[in-house]
Amino acid sequence: MPKFYVESGPVRLVLDAPNAEQAAVMAFQWTCDKQAEIEAASPLDHLLEAEQRGWQVDDEVAVSEQGFGRWDGEVFQTLDVFEAWLRCPIPVI
């Protein structure tokens, strides 16, 4: 299985996945899992803590097989990644 370097905002992960889109979905799932660990009094507190810990993705998710900071890979809109995640939930990393 290919190895992908996934980055979005402060999130930087190296994941084994069948393709770039699935790697982006796995990274989204990772952020959801990490955010589920946050116990906050309000949704705003939750968002602020997720951002502070670096568990919040930006508007785009960049995926490359070559490494971080490379723009020879694919870039997905986070909304599209979210929709793919809804269609096909994947196992926890």
PDB file of N, CA, C and O in Angstrom:
ATOM      1  N   MET A   1       0.861  -1.169   0.000  1.00  0.00           N
ATOM      2  CA  MET A   1       0.000   0.000   0.000  1.00  0.00           C
ATOM      3  C   MET A   1       0.910   1.236   0.000  1.00  0.00           C
ATOM      4  O   MET A   1       1.893   1.274   0.740  1.00  0.00           O
ATOM      5  N   PRO A   2       0.594   2.236  -0.815  1.00  0.00           N
ATOM      6  CA  PRO A   2       1.427   3.441  -0.876  1.00  0.00           C
ATOM      7  C   PRO A   2       1.382   4.253   0.419  1.00  0.00           C
ATOM      8  O   PRO A   2       0.411   4.198   1.174  1.00  0.00           O
ATOM      9  N   LYS A   3       2.438   4.992   0.652  1.00  0.00           N
ATOM     10  CA  LYS A   3       2.529   5.893   1.803  1.00  0.00           C
ATOM     11  C   LYS A   3       2.248   7.309   1.304  1.00  0.00           C
ATOM     12  O   LYS A   3       2.783   7.737   0.281  1.00  0.00           O
ATOM     13  N   PHE A   4       1.395   8.031   2.044  1.00  0.00           N
ATOM     14  CA  PHE A   4       1.031   9.398   1.677  1.00  0.00           C
ATOM     15  C   PHE A   4       1.359  10.355   2.807  1.00  0.00           C
ATOM     16  O   PHE A   4       1.198  10.035   3.985  1.00  0.00           O
ATOM     17  N   TYR A   5       1.817  11.527   2.426  1.00  0.00           N
ATOM     18  CA  TYR A   5       2.072  12.625   3.354  1.00  0.00           C
ATOM     19  C   TYR A   5       0.876  13.566   3.241  1.00  0.00           C
ATOM     20  O   TYR A   5       0.623  14.139   2.181  1.00  0.00           O
ATOM     21  N   VAL A   6       0.152  13.717   4.330  1.00  0.00           N
ATOM     22  CA  VAL A   6      -1.079  14.501   4.337  1.00  0.00           C
ATOM     23  C   VAL A   6      -0.882  15.706   5.241  1.00  0.00           C
ATOM     24  O   VAL A   6      -0.456  15.572   6.388  1.00  0.00           O
ATOM     25  N   GLU A   7      -1.199  16.897   4.709  1.00  0.00           N
ATOM     26  CA  GLU A   7      -1.102  18.099   5.547  1.00  0.00           C
ATOM     27  C   GLU A   7      -2.246  19.048   5.259  1.00  0.00           C
ATOM     28  O   GLU A   7      -2.695  19.218   4.125  1.00  0.00           O
ATOM     29  N   SER A   8      -2.696  19.661   6.349  1.00  0.00           N
ATOM     30  CA  SER A   8      -3.769  20.644   6.283  1.00  0.00           C
ATOM     31  C   SER A   8      -3.674  21.489   7.535  1.00  0.00           C
ATOM     32  O   SER A   8      -3.926  21.007   8.639  1.00  0.00           O
ATOM     33  N   GLY A   9      -3.308  22.756   7.362  1.00  0.00           N
ATOM     34  CA  GLY A   9      -3.093  23.594   8.535  1.00  0.00           C
ATOM     35  C   GLY A   9      -1.986  22.980   9.373  1.00  0.00           C
ATOM     36  O   GLY A   9      -0.933  22.629   8.840  1.00  0.00           O
ATOM     37  N   PRO A  10      -2.206  22.842  10.678  1.00  0.00           N
ATOM     38  CA  PRO A  10      -1.171  22.270  11.542  1.00  0.00           C
ATOM     39  C   PRO A  10      -1.096  20.743  11.493  1.00  0.00           C
ATOM     40  O   PRO A  10      -0.154  20.158  12.027  1.00  0.00           O
ATOM     41  N   VAL A  11      -2.062  20.100  10.868  1.00  0.00           N
ATOM     42  CA  VAL A  11      -2.112  18.643  10.809  1.00  0.00           C
ATOM     43  C   VAL A  11      -1.131  18.140   9.747  1.00  0.00           C
ATOM     44  O   VAL A  11      -1.191  18.544   8.586  1.00  0.00           O
ATOM     45  N   ARG A  12      -0.233  17.256  10.167  1.00  0.00           N
ATOM     46  CA  ARG A  12       0.734  16.617   9.267  1.00  0.00           C
ATOM     47  C   ARG A  12       0.828  15.152   9.656  1.00  0.00           C
ATOM     48  O   ARG A  12       1.276  14.821  10.754  1.00  0.00           O
ATOM     49  N   LEU A  13       0.401  14.270   8.749  1.00  0.00           N
ATOM     50  CA  LEU A  13       0.383  12.839   9.024  1.00  0.00           C
ATOM     51  C   LEU A  13       1.000  12.068   7.866  1.00  0.00           C
ATOM     52  O   LEU A  13       0.920  12.497   6.715  1.00  0.00           O
ATOM     53  N   VAL A  14       1.606  10.944   8.166  1.00  0.00           N
ATOM     54  CA  VAL A  14       2.078  10.006   7.154  1.00  0.00           C
ATOM     55  C   VAL A  14       1.208   8.767   7.297  1.00  0.00           C
ATOM     56  O   VAL A  14       1.162   8.145   8.358  1.00  0.00           O
ATOM     57  N   LEU A  15       0.514   8.415   6.212  1.00  0.00           N
ATOM     58  CA  LEU A  15      -0.467   7.332   6.276  1.00  0.00           C
ATOM     59  C   LEU A  15      -0.307   6.360   5.117  1.00  0.00           C
ATOM     60  O   LEU A  15       0.038   6.767   4.008  1.00  0.00           O
ATOM     61  N   ASP A  16      -0.554   5.092   5.363  1.00  0.00           N
ATOM     62  CA  ASP A  16      -0.657   4.090   4.308  1.00  0.00           C
ATOM     63  C   ASP A  16      -2.111   4.052   3.869  1.00  0.00           C
ATOM     64  O   ASP A  16      -3.010   3.882   4.692  1.00  0.00           O
ATOM     65  N   ALA A  17      -2.343   4.211   2.562  1.00  0.00           N
ATOM     66  CA  ALA A  17      -3.709   4.221   2.053  1.00  0.00           C
ATOM     67  C   ALA A  17      -3.704   3.739   0.602  1.00  0.00           C
ATOM     68  O   ALA A  17      -2.672   3.798  -0.066  1.00  0.00           O
ATOM     69  N   PRO A  18      -4.842   3.267   0.116  1.00  0.00           N
ATOM     70  CA  PRO A  18      -4.907   2.794  -1.263  1.00  0.00           C
ATOM     71  C   PRO A  18      -4.752   3.911  -2.298  1.00  0.00           C
ATOM     72  O   PRO A  18      -4.270   3.675  -3.406  1.00  0.00           O
ATOM     73  N   ASN A  19      -5.168   5.141  -1.928  1.00  0.00           N
ATOM     74  CA  ASN A  19      -5.056   6.265  -2.864  1.00  0.00           C
ATOM     75  C   ASN A  19      -5.055   7.583  -2.081  1.00  0.00           C
ATOM     76  O   ASN A  19      -5.263   7.599  -0.868  1.00  0.00           O
ATOM     77  N   ALA A  20      -4.819   8.677  -2.793  1.00  0.00           N
ATOM     78  CA  ALA A  20      -4.692   9.988  -2.152  1.00  0.00           C
ATOM     79  C   ALA A  20      -5.985  10.421  -1.463  1.00  0.00           C
ATOM     80  O   ALA A  20      -5.945  10.961  -0.358  1.00  0.00           O
ATOM     81  N   GLU A  21      -7.122  10.192  -2.101  1.00  0.00           N
ATOM     82  CA  GLU A  21      -8.392  10.601  -1.491  1.00  0.00           C
ATOM     83  C   GLU A  21      -8.626   9.846  -0.186  1.00  0.00           C
ATOM     84  O   GLU A  21      -9.059  10.432   0.805  1.00  0.00           O
ATOM     85  N   GLN A  22      -8.339   8.555  -0.188  1.00  0.00           N
ATOM     86  CA  GLN A  22      -8.540   7.774   1.029  1.00  0.00           C
ATOM     87  C   GLN A  22      -7.596   8.248   2.136  1.00  0.00           C
ATOM     88  O   GLN A  22      -7.965   8.235   3.310  1.00  0.00           O
ATOM     89  N   ALA A  23      -6.384   8.664   1.770  1.00  0.00           N
ATOM     90  CA  ALA A  23      -5.451   9.212   2.761  1.00  0.00           C
ATOM     91  C   ALA A  23      -6.019  10.493   3.368  1.00  0.00           C
ATOM     92  O   ALA A  23      -5.905  10.710   4.574  1.00  0.00           O
ATOM     93  N   ALA A  24      -6.628  11.341   2.541  1.00  0.00           N
ATOM     94  CA  ALA A  24      -7.245  12.574   3.045  1.00  0.00           C
ATOM     95  C   ALA A  24      -8.396  12.247   3.989  1.00  0.00           C
ATOM     96  O   ALA A  24      -8.555  12.895   5.023  1.00  0.00           O
ATOM     97  N   VAL A  25      -9.198  11.245   3.638  1.00  0.00           N
ATOM     98  CA  VAL A  25     -10.318  10.827   4.489  1.00  0.00           C
ATOM     99  C   VAL A  25      -9.793  10.270   5.813  1.00  0.00           C
ATOM    100  O   VAL A  25     -10.361  10.543   6.871  1.00  0.00           O
ATOM    101  N   MET A  26      -8.713   9.493   5.755  1.00  0.00           N
ATOM    102  CA  MET A  26      -8.134   8.943   6.983  1.00  0.00           C
ATOM    103  C   MET A  26      -7.615  10.055   7.888  1.00  0.00           C
ATOM    104  O   MET A  26      -7.740   9.969   9.110  1.00  0.00           O
ATOM    105  N   ALA A  27      -7.038  11.093   7.301  1.00  0.00           N
ATOM    106  CA  ALA A  27      -6.559  12.233   8.088  1.00  0.00           C
ATOM    107  C   ALA A  27      -7.731  12.962   8.734  1.00  0.00           C
ATOM    108  O   ALA A  27      -7.644  13.384   9.887  1.00  0.00           O
ATOM    109  N   PHE A  28      -8.820  13.109   7.998  1.00  0.00           N
ATOM    110  CA  PHE A  28     -10.019  13.736   8.557  1.00  0.00           C
ATOM    111  C   PHE A  28     -10.536  12.917   9.733  1.00  0.00           C
ATOM    112  O   PHE A  28     -10.908  13.472  10.767  1.00  0.00           O
ATOM    113  N   GLN A  29     -10.560  11.587   9.572  1.00  0.00           N
ATOM    114  CA  GLN A  29     -11.002  10.710  10.655  1.00  0.00           C
ATOM    115  C   GLN A  29     -10.100  10.867  11.874  1.00  0.00           C
ATOM    116  O   GLN A  29     -10.580  10.884  13.008  1.00  0.00           O
ATOM    117  N   TRP A  30      -8.794  10.984  11.642  1.00  0.00           N
ATOM    118  CA  TRP A  30      -7.840  11.175  12.741  1.00  0.00           C
ATOM    119  C   TRP A  30      -8.175  12.443  13.510  1.00  0.00           C
ATOM    120  O   TRP A  30      -8.161  12.435  14.741  1.00  0.00           O
ATOM    121  N   THR A  31      -8.478  13.545  12.802  1.00  0.00           N
ATOM    122  CA  THR A  31      -8.814  14.793  13.504  1.00  0.00           C
ATOM    123  C   THR A  31     -10.107  14.636  14.291  1.00  0.00           C
ATOM    124  O   THR A  31     -10.236  15.168  15.393  1.00  0.00           O
ATOM    125  N   CYS A  32     -11.077  13.898  13.720  1.00  0.00           N
ATOM    126  CA  CYS A  32     -12.336  13.658  14.449  1.00  0.00           C
ATOM    127  C   CYS A  32     -12.073  12.871  15.725  1.00  0.00           C
ATOM    128  O   CYS A  32     -12.618  13.189  16.782  1.00  0.00           O
ATOM    129  N   ASP A  33     -11.230  11.838  15.623  1.00  0.00           N
ATOM    130  CA  ASP A  33     -10.914  11.023  16.798  1.00  0.00           C
ATOM    131  C   ASP A  33     -10.222  11.853  17.872  1.00  0.00           C
ATOM    132  O   ASP A  33     -10.549  11.736  19.053  1.00  0.00           O
ATOM    133  N   LYS A  34      -9.271  12.688  17.473  1.00  0.00           N
ATOM    134  CA  LYS A  34      -8.555  13.524  18.427  1.00  0.00           C
ATOM    135  C   LYS A  34      -9.494  14.534  19.082  1.00  0.00           C
ATOM    136  O   LYS A  34      -9.402  14.784  20.284  1.00  0.00           O
ATOM    137  N   GLN A  35     -10.391  15.109  18.297  1.00  0.00           N
ATOM    138  CA  GLN A  35     -11.308  16.094  18.847  1.00  0.00           C
ATOM    139  C   GLN A  35     -12.328  15.455  19.778  1.00  0.00           C
ATOM    140  O   GLN A  35     -12.849  16.111  20.680  1.00  0.00           O
ATOM    141  N   ALA A  36     -12.613  14.175  19.562  1.00  0.00           N
ATOM    142  CA  ALA A  36     -13.541  13.474  20.445  1.00  0.00           C
ATOM    143  C   ALA A  36     -12.975  13.337  21.855  1.00  0.00           C
ATOM    144  O   ALA A  36     -13.721  13.132  22.813  1.00  0.00           O
ATOM    145  N   GLU A  37     -11.648  13.453  21.978  1.00  0.00           N
ATOM    146  CA  GLU A  37     -11.001  13.370  23.284  1.00  0.00           C
ATOM    147  C   GLU A  37     -11.145  14.660  24.096  1.00  0.00           C
ATOM    148  O   GLU A  37     -10.868  14.675  25.295  1.00  0.00           O
ATOM    149  N   ILE A  38     -11.578  15.738  23.443  1.00  0.00           N
ATOM    150  CA  ILE A  38     -11.691  17.033  24.118  1.00  0.00           C
ATOM    151  C   ILE A  38     -12.991  17.084  24.913  1.00  0.00           C
ATOM    152  O   ILE A  38     -14.067  16.786  24.394  1.00  0.00           O
ATOM    153  N   GLU A  39     -12.871  17.464  26.167  1.00  0.00           N
ATOM    154  CA  GLU A  39     -14.056  17.679  26.999  1.00  0.00           C
ATOM    155  C   GLU A  39     -14.153  19.178  27.250  1.00  0.00           C
ATOM    156  O   GLU A  39     -13.407  19.731  28.059  1.00  0.00           O
ATOM    157  N   ALA A  40     -15.071  19.826  26.555  1.00  0.00           N
ATOM    158  CA  ALA A  40     -15.192  21.274  26.650  1.00  0.00           C
ATOM    159  C   ALA A  40     -16.586  21.659  27.117  1.00  0.00           C
ATOM    160  O   ALA A  40     -17.558  20.939  26.890  1.00  0.00           O
ATOM    161  N   ALA A  41     -16.663  22.802  27.769  1.00  0.00           N
ATOM    162  CA  ALA A  41     -17.944  23.285  28.291  1.00  0.00           C
ATOM    163  C   ALA A  41     -18.841  23.815  27.171  1.00  0.00           C
ATOM    164  O   ALA A  41     -20.066  23.757  27.280  1.00  0.00           O
ATOM    165  N   SER A  42     -18.241  24.330  26.101  1.00  0.00           N
ATOM    166  CA  SER A  42     -19.044  24.890  25.013  1.00  0.00           C
ATOM    167  C   SER A  42     -18.418  24.518  23.676  1.00  0.00           C
ATOM    168  O   SER A  42     -17.242  24.158  23.622  1.00  0.00           O
ATOM    169  N   PRO A  43     -19.195  24.600  22.593  1.00  0.00           N
ATOM    170  CA  PRO A  43     -18.633  24.323  21.267  1.00  0.00           C
ATOM    171  C   PRO A  43     -17.463  25.258  20.923  1.00  0.00           C
ATOM    172  O   PRO A  43     -16.513  24.842  20.260  1.00  0.00           O
ATOM    173  N   LEU A  44     -17.530  26.499  21.364  1.00  0.00           N
ATOM    174  CA  LEU A  44     -16.435  27.431  21.092  1.00  0.00           C
ATOM    175  C   LEU A  44     -15.164  26.980  21.814  1.00  0.00           C
ATOM    176  O   LEU A  44     -14.078  27.016  21.237  1.00  0.00           O
ATOM    177  N   ASP A  45     -15.296  26.557  23.069  1.00  0.00           N
ATOM    178  CA  ASP A  45     -14.141  26.040  23.809  1.00  0.00           C
ATOM    179  C   ASP A  45     -13.547  24.829  23.096  1.00  0.00           C
ATOM    180  O   ASP A  45     -12.327  24.680  23.015  1.00  0.00           O
ATOM    181  N   HIS A  46     -14.413  23.973  22.584  1.00  0.00           N
ATOM    182  CA  HIS A  46     -13.969  22.780  21.863  1.00  0.00           C
ATOM    183  C   HIS A  46     -13.152  23.182  20.640  1.00  0.00           C
ATOM    184  O   HIS A  46     -12.066  22.648  20.417  1.00  0.00           O
ATOM    185  N   LEU A  47     -13.664  24.115  19.852  1.00  0.00           N
ATOM    186  CA  LEU A  47     -12.974  24.571  18.649  1.00  0.00           C
ATOM    187  C   LEU A  47     -11.640  25.210  18.985  1.00  0.00           C
ATOM    188  O   LEU A  47     -10.635  24.940  18.327  1.00  0.00           O
ATOM    189  N   LEU A  48     -11.625  26.048  19.998  1.00  0.00           N
ATOM    190  CA  LEU A  48     -10.377  26.715  20.395  1.00  0.00           C
ATOM    191  C   LEU A  48      -9.332  25.711  20.861  1.00  0.00           C
ATOM    192  O   LEU A  48      -8.154  25.847  20.531  1.00  0.00           O
ATOM    193  N   GLU A  49      -9.750  24.706  21.623  1.00  0.00           N
ATOM    194  CA  GLU A  49      -8.804  23.700  22.095  1.00  0.00           C
ATOM    195  C   GLU A  49      -8.285  22.849  20.938  1.00  0.00           C
ATOM    196  O   GLU A  49      -7.099  22.522  20.901  1.00  0.00           O
ATOM    197  N   ALA A  50      -9.149  22.486  19.997  1.00  0.00           N
ATOM    198  CA  ALA A  50      -8.730  21.704  18.833  1.00  0.00           C
ATOM    199  C   ALA A  50      -7.711  22.482  18.003  1.00  0.00           C
ATOM    200  O   ALA A  50      -6.716  21.916  17.549  1.00  0.00           O
ATOM    201  N   GLU A  51      -7.955  23.768  17.804  1.00  0.00           N
ATOM    202  CA  GLU A  51      -7.008  24.607  17.068  1.00  0.00           C
ATOM    203  C   GLU A  51      -5.687  24.715  17.817  1.00  0.00           C
ATOM    204  O   GLU A  51      -4.618  24.636  17.211  1.00  0.00           O
ATOM    205  N   GLN A  52      -5.757  24.896  19.133  1.00  0.00           N
ATOM    206  CA  GLN A  52      -4.559  25.037  19.943  1.00  0.00           C
ATOM    207  C   GLN A  52      -3.710  23.764  19.908  1.00  0.00           C
ATOM    208  O   GLN A  52      -2.482  23.843  19.887  1.00  0.00           O
ATOM    209  N   ARG A  53      -4.340  22.614  19.902  1.00  0.00           N
ATOM    210  CA  ARG A  53      -3.613  21.343  19.885  1.00  0.00           C
ATOM    211  C   ARG A  53      -3.160  20.940  18.485  1.00  0.00           C
ATOM    212  O   ARG A  53      -2.408  19.977  18.330  1.00  0.00           O
ATOM    213  N   GLY A  54      -3.613  21.673  17.463  1.00  0.00           N
ATOM    214  CA  GLY A  54      -3.227  21.342  16.099  1.00  0.00           C
ATOM    215  C   GLY A  54      -4.019  20.204  15.499  1.00  0.00           C
ATOM    216  O   GLY A  54      -3.513  19.470  14.650  1.00  0.00           O
ATOM    217  N   TRP A  55      -5.254  20.049  15.930  1.00  0.00           N
ATOM    218  CA  TRP A  55      -6.097  18.965  15.461  1.00  0.00           C
ATOM    219  C   TRP A  55      -7.196  19.449  14.523  1.00  0.00           C
ATOM    220  O   TRP A  55      -8.165  18.728  14.285  1.00  0.00           O
ATOM    221  N   GLN A  56      -7.061  20.636  13.996  1.00  0.00           N
ATOM    222  CA  GLN A  56      -8.096  21.224  13.152  1.00  0.00           C
ATOM    223  C   GLN A  56      -7.563  21.365  11.726  1.00  0.00           C
ATOM    224  O   GLN A  56      -6.519  21.984  11.518  1.00  0.00           O
ATOM    225  N   VAL A  57      -8.260  20.803  10.750  1.00  0.00           N
ATOM    226  CA  VAL A  57      -7.835  20.932   9.363  1.00  0.00           C
ATOM    227  C   VAL A  57      -8.273  22.275   8.792  1.00  0.00           C
ATOM    228  O   VAL A  57      -9.225  22.888   9.275  1.00  0.00           O
ATOM    229  N   ASP A  58      -7.560  22.725   7.750  1.00  0.00           N
ATOM    230  CA  ASP A  58      -7.908  23.955   7.040  1.00  0.00           C
ATOM    231  C   ASP A  58      -8.945  23.658   5.959  1.00  0.00           C
ATOM    232  O   ASP A  58      -9.557  22.590   5.946  1.00  0.00           O
ATOM    233  N   ASP A  59      -9.131  24.609   5.063  1.00  0.00           N
ATOM    234  CA  ASP A  59     -10.104  24.458   3.983  1.00  0.00           C
ATOM    235  C   ASP A  59      -9.665  23.455   2.924  1.00  0.00           C
ATOM    236  O   ASP A  59     -10.491  22.937   2.172  1.00  0.00           O
ATOM    237  N   GLU A  60      -8.348  23.178   2.866  1.00  0.00           N
ATOM    238  CA  GLU A  60      -7.828  22.236   1.890  1.00  0.00           C
ATOM    239  C   GLU A  60      -6.938  21.196   2.575  1.00  0.00           C
ATOM    240  O   GLU A  60      -6.320  21.459   3.606  1.00  0.00           O
ATOM    241  N   VAL A  61      -6.895  20.011   1.969  1.00  0.00           N
ATOM    242  CA  VAL A  61      -6.046  18.931   2.457  1.00  0.00           C
ATOM    243  C   VAL A  61      -5.113  18.549   1.305  1.00  0.00           C
ATOM    244  O   VAL A  61      -5.569  18.099   0.253  1.00  0.00           O
ATOM    245  N   ALA A  62      -3.805  18.732   1.509  1.00  0.00           N
ATOM    246  CA  ALA A  62      -2.815  18.397   0.483  1.00  0.00           C
ATOM    247  C   ALA A  62      -2.274  17.000   0.755  1.00  0.00           C
ATOM    248  O   ALA A  62      -1.950  16.662   1.893  1.00  0.00           O
ATOM    249  N   VAL A  63      -2.180  16.190  -0.299  1.00  0.00           N
ATOM    250  CA  VAL A  63      -1.714  14.811  -0.176  1.00  0.00           C
ATOM    251  C   VAL A  63      -0.650  14.567  -1.239  1.00  0.00           C
ATOM    252  O   VAL A  63      -0.865  14.835  -2.421  1.00  0.00           O
ATOM    253  N   SER A  64       0.495  14.056  -0.808  1.00  0.00           N
ATOM    254  CA  SER A  64       1.599  13.780  -1.728  1.00  0.00           C
ATOM    255  C   SER A  64       2.267  12.463  -1.350  1.00  0.00           C
ATOM    256  O   SER A  64       2.296  12.087  -0.178  1.00  0.00           O
ATOM    257  N   GLU A  65       2.802  11.768  -2.343  1.00  0.00           N
ATOM    258  CA  GLU A  65       3.585  10.567  -2.068  1.00  0.00           C
ATOM    259  C   GLU A  65       5.066  10.911  -1.911  1.00  0.00           C
ATOM    260  O   GLU A  65       5.864  10.037  -1.573  1.00  0.00           O
ATOM    261  N   GLN A  66       5.447  12.170  -2.150  1.00  0.00           N
ATOM    262  CA  GLN A  66       6.849  12.568  -2.142  1.00  0.00           C
ATOM    263  C   GLN A  66       7.315  13.170  -0.818  1.00  0.00           C
ATOM    264  O   GLN A  66       8.497  13.083  -0.486  1.00  0.00           O
ATOM    265  N   GLY A  67       6.409  13.777  -0.061  1.00  0.00           N
ATOM    266  CA  GLY A  67       6.796  14.380   1.212  1.00  0.00           C
ATOM    267  C   GLY A  67       5.956  15.609   1.524  1.00  0.00           C
ATOM    268  O   GLY A  67       5.122  16.026   0.720  1.00  0.00           O
ATOM    269  N   PHE A  68       6.185  16.184   2.701  1.00  0.00           N
ATOM    270  CA  PHE A  68       5.455  17.386   3.106  1.00  0.00           C
ATOM    271  C   PHE A  68       5.965  18.592   2.322  1.00  0.00           C
ATOM    272  O   PHE A  68       7.134  18.657   1.942  1.00  0.00           O
ATOM    273  N   GLY A  69       5.056  19.550   2.087  1.00  0.00           N
ATOM    274  CA  GLY A  69       5.434  20.782   1.410  1.00  0.00           C
ATOM    275  C   GLY A  69       5.619  20.630  -0.085  1.00  0.00           C
ATOM    276  O   GLY A  69       6.118  21.544  -0.743  1.00  0.00           O
ATOM    277  N   ARG A  70       5.227  19.497  -0.630  1.00  0.00           N
ATOM    278  CA  ARG A  70       5.354  19.254  -2.062  1.00  0.00           C
ATOM    279  C   ARG A  70       4.006  19.522  -2.710  1.00  0.00           C
ATOM    280  O   ARG A  70       2.970  19.123  -2.177  1.00  0.00           O
ATOM    281  N   TRP A  71       4.010  20.175  -3.823  1.00  0.00           N
ATOM    282  CA  TRP A  71       2.745  20.493  -4.488  1.00  0.00           C
ATOM    283  C   TRP A  71       2.567  19.668  -5.755  1.00  0.00           C
ATOM    284  O   TRP A  71       1.806  20.051  -6.643  1.00  0.00           O
ATOM    285  N   ASP A  72       3.271  18.525  -5.848  1.00  0.00           N
ATOM    286  CA  ASP A  72       3.118  17.641  -6.990  1.00  0.00           C
ATOM    287  C   ASP A  72       2.044  16.584  -6.739  1.00  0.00           C
ATOM    288  O   ASP A  72       1.799  15.728  -7.589  1.00  0.00           O
ATOM    289  N   GLY A  73       1.411  16.645  -5.582  1.00  0.00           N
ATOM    290  CA  GLY A  73       0.365  15.687  -5.238  1.00  0.00           C
ATOM    291  C   GLY A  73      -1.015  16.227  -5.575  1.00  0.00           C
ATOM    292  O   GLY A  73      -1.187  16.973  -6.539  1.00  0.00           O
ATOM    293  N   GLU A  74      -1.980  15.847  -4.779  1.00  0.00           N
ATOM    294  CA  GLU A  74      -3.365  16.283  -4.984  1.00  0.00           C
ATOM    295  C   GLU A  74      -3.806  17.159  -3.823  1.00  0.00           C
ATOM    296  O   GLU A  74      -3.353  16.994  -2.690  1.00  0.00           O
ATOM    297  N   VAL A  75      -4.695  18.089  -4.126  1.00  0.00           N
ATOM    298  CA  VAL A  75      -5.275  18.953  -3.097  1.00  0.00           C
ATOM    299  C   VAL A  75      -6.784  18.761  -3.131  1.00  0.00           C
ATOM    300  O   VAL A  75      -7.424  18.885  -4.176  1.00  0.00           O
ATOM    301  N   PHE A  76      -7.335  18.456  -1.965  1.00  0.00           N
ATOM    302  CA  PHE A  76      -8.775  18.230  -1.840  1.00  0.00           C
ATOM    303  C   PHE A  76      -9.382  19.316  -0.978  1.00  0.00           C
ATOM    304  O   PHE A  76      -8.766  19.760  -0.009  1.00  0.00           O
ATOM    305  N   GLN A  77     -10.576  19.745  -1.318  1.00  0.00           N
ATOM    306  CA  GLN A  77     -11.326  20.655  -0.472  1.00  0.00           C
ATOM    307  C   GLN A  77     -11.826  19.866   0.735  1.00  0.00           C
ATOM    308  O   GLN A  77     -12.299  18.740   0.584  1.00  0.00           O
ATOM    309  N   THR A  78     -11.726  20.439   1.918  1.00  0.00           N
ATOM    310  CA  THR A  78     -12.134  19.728   3.127  1.00  0.00           C
ATOM    311  C   THR A  78     -13.596  19.314   3.068  1.00  0.00           C
ATOM    312  O   THR A  78     -13.957  18.249   3.570  1.00  0.00           O
ATOM    313  N   LEU A  79     -14.439  20.136   2.467  1.00  0.00           N
ATOM    314  CA  LEU A  79     -15.853  19.767   2.336  1.00  0.00           C
ATOM    315  C   LEU A  79     -16.009  18.493   1.510  1.00  0.00           C
ATOM    316  O   LEU A  79     -16.842  17.646   1.832  1.00  0.00           O
ATOM    317  N   ASP A  80     -15.213  18.350   0.442  1.00  0.00           N
ATOM    318  CA  ASP A  80     -15.264  17.136  -0.366  1.00  0.00           C
ATOM    319  C   ASP A  80     -14.752  15.923   0.419  1.00  0.00           C
ATOM    320  O   ASP A  80     -15.285  14.821   0.290  1.00  0.00           O
ATOM    321  N   VAL A  81     -13.724  16.136   1.226  1.00  0.00           N
ATOM    322  CA  VAL A  81     -13.191  15.062   2.073  1.00  0.00           C
ATOM    323  C   VAL A  81     -14.254  14.632   3.079  1.00  0.00           C
ATOM    324  O   VAL A  81     -14.446  13.440   3.318  1.00  0.00           O
ATOM    325  N   PHE A  82     -14.939  15.602   3.662  1.00  0.00           N
ATOM    326  CA  PHE A  82     -16.014  15.310   4.611  1.00  0.00           C
ATOM    327  C   PHE A  82     -17.110  14.482   3.949  1.00  0.00           C
ATOM    328  O   PHE A  82     -17.596  13.513   4.532  1.00  0.00           O
ATOM    329  N   GLU A  83     -17.500  14.862   2.727  1.00  0.00           N
ATOM    330  CA  GLU A  83     -18.543  14.117   2.016  1.00  0.00           C
ATOM    331  C   GLU A  83     -18.092  12.687   1.704  1.00  0.00           C
ATOM    332  O   GLU A  83     -18.887  11.752   1.801  1.00  0.00           O
ATOM    333  N   ALA A  84     -16.820  12.515   1.331  1.00  0.00           N
ATOM    334  CA  ALA A  84     -16.289  11.167   1.087  1.00  0.00           C
ATOM    335  C   ALA A  84     -16.264  10.365   2.384  1.00  0.00           C
ATOM    336  O   ALA A  84     -16.532   9.163   2.381  1.00  0.00           O
ATOM    337  N   TRP A  85     -15.944  11.026   3.484  1.00  0.00           N
ATOM    338  CA  TRP A  85     -15.930  10.382   4.807  1.00  0.00           C
ATOM    339  C   TRP A  85     -17.330   9.892   5.181  1.00  0.00           C
ATOM    340  O   TRP A  85     -17.484   8.806   5.739  1.00  0.00           O
ATOM    341  N   LEU A  86     -18.342  10.694   4.872  1.00  0.00           N
ATOM    342  CA  LEU A  86     -19.725  10.293   5.161  1.00  0.00           C
ATOM    343  C   LEU A  86     -20.147   9.083   4.329  1.00  0.00           C
ATOM    344  O   LEU A  86     -20.885   8.223   4.809  1.00  0.00           O
ATOM    345  N   ARG A  87     -19.680   9.018   3.087  1.00  0.00           N
ATOM    346  CA  ARG A  87     -20.060   7.906   2.196  1.00  0.00           C
ATOM    347  C   ARG A  87     -19.407   6.606   2.610  1.00  0.00           C
ATOM    348  O   ARG A  87     -20.009   5.542   2.470  1.00  0.00           O
ATOM    349  N   CYS A  88     -18.200   6.669   3.111  1.00  0.00           N
ATOM    350  CA  CYS A  88     -17.443   5.455   3.354  1.00  0.00           C
ATOM    351  C   CYS A  88     -16.577   5.599   4.589  1.00  0.00           C
ATOM    352  O   CYS A  88     -15.369   5.803   4.471  1.00  0.00           O
ATOM    353  N   PRO A  89     -17.168   5.497   5.775  1.00  0.00           N
ATOM    354  CA  PRO A  89     -16.353   5.602   6.990  1.00  0.00           C
ATOM    355  C   PRO A  89     -15.255   4.537   6.982  1.00  0.00           C
ATOM    356  O   PRO A  89     -15.457   3.415   6.518  1.00  0.00           O
ATOM    357  N   ILE A  90     -14.111   4.910   7.496  1.00  0.00           N
ATOM    358  CA  ILE A  90     -12.963   4.013   7.497  1.00  0.00           C
ATOM    359  C   ILE A  90     -12.592   3.654   8.930  1.00  0.00           C
ATOM    360  O   ILE A  90     -13.019   4.327   9.869  1.00  0.00           O
ATOM    361  N   PRO A  91     -11.812   2.615   9.102  1.00  0.00           N
ATOM    362  CA  PRO A  91     -11.417   2.241  10.460  1.00  0.00           C
ATOM    363  C   PRO A  91     -10.520   3.289  11.101  1.00  0.00           C
ATOM    364  O   PRO A  91      -9.888   4.090  10.412  1.00  0.00           O
ATOM    365  N   VAL A  92     -10.475   3.272  12.397  1.00  0.00           N
ATOM    366  CA  VAL A  92      -9.637   4.190  13.167  1.00  0.00           C
ATOM    367  C   VAL A  92      -8.185   3.880  12.880  1.00  0.00           C
ATOM    368  O   VAL A  92      -7.808   2.717  12.731  1.00  0.00           O
ATOM    369  N   ILE A  93      -7.364   4.923  12.801  1.00  0.00           N
ATOM    370  CA  ILE A  93      -5.935   4.770  12.527  1.00  0.00           C
ATOM    371  C   ILE A  93      -5.240   4.243  13.763  1.00  0.00           C
ATOM    372  O   ILE A  93      -4.026   4.041  13.749  1.00  0.00           O
TER     373      ILE A  93
END
